[in-house]
Each structure stands twice: as C-alpha cells, then as structure tokens.
Amino acid sequence: MIRWRRAVVTGVDREWRGSLEVHVTAADGEMFRALAYPGLVGRPEVGDEVLLSAAALELGLGTGGYALIVAIPARLPEDVPLQGHMVKARYTPLQTVVDGAEERYPELATASSLDGMPVVVADLHSALPAVLAGILADRPSARVAYVMTDGGALPLWFSRTVDGLRSAGWLAAGTVTVGQAFGGDLECVTVHSGLLAARHVLGADIAIVTQGPGNLGTGTEWGFSGVACGEAVNATAVLGGLPVAALRVSSADERERHRGVSHHSLTAYGKVALARAEVALPDVDDAFWREAAAQAAELEPRHAVVRVPVDGLDAALRSSPVKLSTMGRGLDQDHAAFLASACAGRLAATRKF
C-alpha cells in the first residue's frame, strides 16, 4: 500500500530527460531525495510543499533511493492539449493519456512482419548499454531501437542510462514503450506492435527488448518479471524476426541461483520461449565459462547456443557513454555479466537482413 508523506523542497539537484531530482525535508526534520516527473506533476521548486509516495523508499526497495513526488498541491501544472486516447498506468491515480503509435501511423494498421530484423532479448535493464556496445563494435552505423517492457519502472524517464545513450547517439533509432510503460518516443500497446513500430516507423536495423530499471523477483522459479523474456522471443518469432537471447550471467552474485547462468534465463528461455532463438555464449575457455556452457546446454535442442568471439568487446564495453552497473556491481566487479550481453549484441550485428 501507499505510505503518504508531506515534505518541503529544500534543493533542486540533477535533471535528465523527463526526470528531476530534488532534496526534501519532512515535517519531522528527516531529509531525503525525491524524484519528480515534470510531465506528470509539474516542476517542483525550492519552498514547494510536495505530496510523496514513500513506501518503497522506507522499505529499502528498488526505487533508486527516492521517494516519488505525487503532486505539488499548491501549484498544479497547467492543462496541456491531449493527443491520442491511449491510457497507460491504467486505473491508478496517475494514469496518463498518450498518443498511441498504432493510431498515429497508418503503416502499423497493416504491418505484420519484422522482415527478419534481429531482436536482442535481455532480462535486466543493465544489459542495455552492454548489448549496444556489442552491436556497435561491429556495426557502428546500425540504427538500434530500444523497446521497453513494463516489468520494471513504468516511466522510461526514470532511466539515466537511456538518457545518456540517447545523448551519445548510441540509440540512433529511438525508444518504444509498451504495455503499461510510457515515456518513449513511441507508445505502443504490446511488445508485438512495439517491435513493428521499431522496424517500420523508427527504421531500426536491430531492436533490443528488456524491462525498464528495476525488476521484481521472489526467489521462486516463476515469480520474477524476467519471465517476459520468453514471451518476447515468441513475439519476435511470430512477427518474422530473428530472436537473439542474451543470457543473464554472473561471476559475483552471492545468490547461488544467479551464479553462472541465472535460473531466470534457464526458465524464461528454456520453458517460456516456445520459438527457437539464437542464444549468445562468450567463446572463452576458462573454468567459469566452461561451467556456464554446461548450464546453457540445458537450452538445447530447443535453441541454438552460439559461441561468440569476444575479441575487442572489453574495449567496447569500456567505451560505454554511461556507467555499467548491474545489481550494484560494475564492469570489473562482474565482467561476465556485461560480456554475455555484449556477445548477444555482437551476434545480432552479424545477422544482417
């Protein structure tokens, strides 16, 4: 449930595309960070009293260490003309009306094929820059689109990673938000129509599908948001694209179920994905990757596990315009995690269509 809090803005800090970070002080004197989406609630200023949702922050859950600003009661934003009538975050107090790509672009009324476009599917949002590094290492002019699902953050604006990648030109084609997620260059109803929009409206050569920042996991076989990876593989195949699966891998996670190839990948690709995908596996001959290869072999014969050369990928990862971080670990703390994602990007880049 929601824990409501009132506070006063005492400072304005970082701003990135769609988001504004502020410092607030509550009535009891406690000081903490809060995040506003100006497109939803307006721009908070020093001295404003704000209404906050603070439950996730107080429980230490994955909201980036922020309370979220729900409203600036004394200074509501001006009404803006509404375009379209697609509603996302439906039936919540902050449901938002967006202009759906399916309604705006006539070509999506008849589009039914991705024409063989490679689609990289990954579990965690942290894989996004690593996959891009692998793609651009081999195809620097590739137009790549990011299709963000609704398993993590709903507003794409939350992602400083996407903002940095866009500013650096790494996401040349643009972004699509699907399901209940919103804030992309294009808004779509499903992964299927989002992929078609990436191909036929944004002109993407390659698409990457993964959830936004944050994910939900319970430690059970089926209770995690990354199950959607398997459905994204199916959607890609149904539409005539080439599914490329990025493995969730770790050499540093303290949880046994995520060491080597994560149980998330083995479940999503091994049990949910009914269509055949190419599963990227770094071609490295050491003890860790030999064990990972044995784990990945569980995905055969349903999928094709492809050994991908890693030459040059470390340099490509280190050239990322945004910080590489997964579950609080950087490139040097969990190199395997990022290398696996970069290999999926490289594999997709070799599959020209």
N, C-alpha and C positions, 0 to 999 in steps of 0.2 A: 504494500500500500504506500501511498504518498506520505512523506513527512514534510509538512509545510513549515517554512521559516520566513521571517521578515528580516531584512538587513538593509544597511545603507552603503552605497558605493563610496569607497574611500580612495580608489585609484583605478586608472584605466591602463591596461598593460598591452599585451600582444594582440595584433589583429591579423587575420588571414581571410582568404576568400570565404565569406559567409559567416564568419565567427568573430567574436570579440571577447577577450579575456579581461576580467576586472577583479579587483580586490574589494571585499565587502567586510563589514563589521556587523555582527548580530547584536541584538539587544543586551545579551549577557556579556558583551565585550569580546566574544570569540571572533577572530579574524581568519578568513579563508578565501580561496579563489572561487570565482563563479564564472560561468560561461553563458553568453547571450548569443542568440541567432538574430541579428538585427532584422532579417527578412520576416521573422515571425513576431518579435516583441518590440522592435524599435531599438534605438541606440542608447544604452544606459550612460549616464554622465555622473561625475562626482557630485555627491549630495542627493542623488535619487534614492528613494526608498524602493526596494525591489522585493518581489514575492518569489521565493525559491522552492524548488523541489530538492530535498536533501537526503532522502533515504539511502540511496546508493552510496553517496559520499560517506555518510555516517557508518555504513556497514563495511566500508573499505572495498567496494565492488568496482568493476571496471568502467568507470566514467571519467578516467583521466585525472582523478583528484579534484573534480569540480562539483559544486552544486550548480544546478541549472536554473537560469532565470526564466520564470514562467510569465511574469508581467512586470511592467513599470506602472503601477496603478494610477499615479497622478499625471502620467504623460503617455497616454496610449498613442500608438502610431496612427498616422493618417490612413484612411482607406485608400487603397490603390485599385485601379481597374482590374477586374478579374478576367483572366484569359483561360478559356477552356473550362471544363467542369469535372475533371478527374480529381477525386478526393483521395489523399493519402494520409497515413496515420489515422485511419477512419474511426469515427466514433470515440476518439479521445478528445480531451478539451482543446488540444492544439492541432486538430485535424486541419490540413491545409489543402487548398484548391490549386491544382497545377494544370498546365496546358499539355495534355497528353499527345505524344508523338503520333499515336495511332489515329488521332483525329486531325492532326495538323498536316500530316504528309500523305498525300494520296497514294504514293507508291507503296505504302505499307498495307493498303487495302488488298493488294494482290500479291505482295511479296510472299514467297513460300520457301525460298532456298537461300542458303548461305554461299552457294556456288563453290563449295569446297574450302571455304575460309578456315584456317586453323583457329581453334579456340582453346586457350590455356585455362584450365580449371584448377583453382587452388583453395585450400581451406582457410588460411588466415590472411587478413589484410596486409600483414607484414611481408607477405610473399610478393606483393605487387611490384615494388621497385626492383627486387631481385629478378623476377621474371622479365621485366623490361630491360634490365641490364643484359640478360642473356639474349634477348631478341636483338637489341640494338648493337651488340657486339658484332653480330654477323650481318645484320641488315639495318644500317644506321638511318636509312631513309624510310623505314617502314612506318606506315600510319597505324598506330595502335590505339584501340579504344578500350576503356575500362567499363565493364558492366558490373555495377554494384548491387548485390542482392541485399535482402533485409534481415540477415541473420545476426548482424551486429548493430552498429549505430544506424539509425534511420536517416538522419540528415548527412548527406555527403559532406556538408560544410564542416563537420567535426574533424575531418581528416587533414591535418597539416601535411601529410605525405602527398596526398593528391594535389594540394595547392603547390607544393614545391615541384612536383613532377610536371604539372602544367606550366609553371613559370619557366622551367628549364627546357620546355619543348619535347619532353620525353613522351607525353601523351598527346601526340600530334592530332589524332582524330577526335578526341574528346571523351566525354563521360556519359553514361546512361544509368539512371537509377530505376530499379524495377521492384515490383511488389509494393510493399509499404514504404520503401526507401524513397527519398526525394532529394532534390537539390542538384541533380546532374544537368548537363547541357540538354539532354533529352529525358523525358519522363515516360516510362512505359509500364504496362500492366503486368507483364510476365517476363521471365527470362527469355522465352521464345521470341516475343515481339521486341524485346530489348536487343537481342542478338541481330535480328533482322534490321532494326534501326541502325545498329552499329555498322552493319555492312552496307545498307542501301541508302541511308541518309548521311551518315558520317563518312562513308567511303573507306572504312577500315580495311587494312590488309590482314590484321590479326586482332582478335579480341581476347581480353583477359576477364574471367569471371571469378569474383570472390566476394565475400561479405565485407561490410564496412568495418571500421575499427571496433575492437571488442568482439567477443564471441561468447556463446553460452555453452558450458559443459557441465556435466554432472558426475563424471567418472564412470558412467554406465555405458554399455555397448551402443545403445541407440539414442541416448539423451544428450545430444550435442548438436549445435547449429551447423556444423560442418557436414552433416548428413546430406545437405543440399548439394554438395559437390557431385554426388552420384546422379542427382536429378539434372544438374547442368550438363553432365556428359550425355545423358539421354536426350535432352533438348537439342544439343548440338548435332547429334547424330540424326534425329528426326528431321532436322532442317537441312541436312546435306552438308554439314560442316565436318571438320576433322577434329575430334576431341583429343586434346593433349593433357594428360593428367600430371600435375605437379604433386609429388609426394611430400607429406609433412614428415620431416625427419629432424632428429635432434641427437647430438652427441653430449648434451649438457643438461637436459631436463632431469630433474630429480625424480620425477614420476616414471616408474617403470613402464607404464602403458604408452608413454610418449618417447621412450628411448629407442634409437634406431628408427625404423619406420613406425610412425604412430598408429595406434589402433584406429584413429579417425580415418586415415587413408585406407586401411585394410577393410574397414566396414563400408565406407562410402563407395569406394571403387570395387571392392570385392563382393558386396551384397546388394547395394542400391543401384549401381550403374549396370543396367542390362545391356546397353550398347557397348561395342568394342571401342576402346581408347588406346592410344599410344602412351605408355607410362614411362616418363623420363627417369633414368637412373644414372648418376655420375659414373663414368668409366674410370674408377680409381681402384687400384689393387692394394688395399691395406685391410687390416683386420676389421675396422669399423664398417667399411663399405662392402666387404665380403659378407658380413653378417646382415647388413641391410639388403644385399642382393638375395640372400636366402629368405628373408622376410618378404621381399617384393615378389618372390617366385610364387607366393600364395595367390597372386593375382592372375597367374597364368593357369589354364589357357584362355580364360575369358578376355584378357587384354594382352597386348603386345608390350612386353617390357623391353625398352630400347636403351642400350648403353650409349651414353652421350659423352664425347670427349670434353675435357674440362680446360683445355689449353686456353689461356687468356681470360678465363672467367673470373679469376680472383681480381685481376686488374679492372675488369669491367665492373665488378661489384664495388670496388674501392672508388670508382669514378661516379658513384651514385650522387645525384644532387641533393638527396635527402638522407637523413640518418637511417641506417639499417638497424632495426631493433625488433626482436621477437620475444615475447614473454619477458621483457626486461633485459634480454641479452643481445649484445652487439655482434658484429661480424666476427671478431676474434674470439668471442666467448662461445659462439655456436656456429662456426663456419659451415658445418654440414647443412644446417637448415637453409641457409641462403644459397649454397652451391646447388642443392637439389632443385630449388626454384629457378635458378639461373639456367640449369640444364633443360628444364621444361621450356623456358623461353628460347634457348638455342634450338631445341628440337622443332618447335613451331616455326622458327625462322627458316629452317631448311625445307619446310613443306610449302613451297610456292604453288600458287594455283592460278 
